[in-house]
Amino acid sequence: MWNVLLDKFPTEYEGFRIDGSFQTGIQISQALQDPDLSDDERLAVALGLLYPSEDGDGSPSSFPDLKTAVDGLRWFLSGWYTDNRPKDEDKVPVTDFDIDQWRIYSAFLEKYGIDLNRSDLHYWAFMGLLSTLGECAYTNVISIRQQKIDPKMDTRAKQALMEQKRIFAIEREEELTEEEQEDVDAFMTWVKAGG
């Protein structure tokens, strides 16, 4: 197991050079979530970003076979994460690197003194720092996105939370579960009836 306290950040996978920069990791994440690309296109873009076509000296780089390349992509995206993941993990994204760019940028500048526009961080360092940020605008918005609307909330609290969720929504996240939609519909009916 890789350990940030003992090991250098990886620059290759199974002997194949990778681009480990945090900007590349963000671009890979964006490509894998791009609704305008087919599954094959998403994978092709992600692999093309991770395995650069040239070595640092400008000579052509070798590319792993597809299975190794995909295994390397999975490893690159999750190898930094050391906690146990819940089996029923919610797959709904809570971060969008376009929508949240200024919140993330300012959080790194304020909390760590890192100017992400000028920094050369490895993706694993970036994700480790991002996942352990203390309270800030970014983590507050993530909390709002994750908060469930409780039917027992008073009217003002529900309205306030619904408005915050609308403001900070990630477009892919707009769809409510059937149960959440029923709660919203019941609440709106109640409001229209005069509360």
Number of C-alpha atoms within 10 A of each C-alpha: 6 12 11 11 6 7 9 9 16 16 13 15 17 11 10 17 21 25 20 22 18 19 18 17 23 18 16 22 16 16 20 19 15 14 11 9 13 11 13 10 14 20 17 14 15 21 20 16 19 22 23 17 16 13 15 10 7 8 9 11 16 14 18 17 8 10 9 14 19 16 12 22 22 11 13 20 16 12 15 19 13 11 6 6 8 7 6 6 7 9 6 11 13 18 17 16 13 10 13 17 13 13 17 20 15 18 23 19 13 12 13 11 10 16 14 17 8 7 11 14 16 19 22 22 16 19 18 15 14 15 11 9 15 13 10 15 15 20 19 13 20 17 13 18 22 14 11 12 16 12 13 8 11 9 14 9 13 17 16 11 19 15 12 14 21 14 12 15 19 19 10 13 11 10 10 10 9 9 9 15 12 12 15 17 12 13 17 14 12 12 12 9 8 7 9
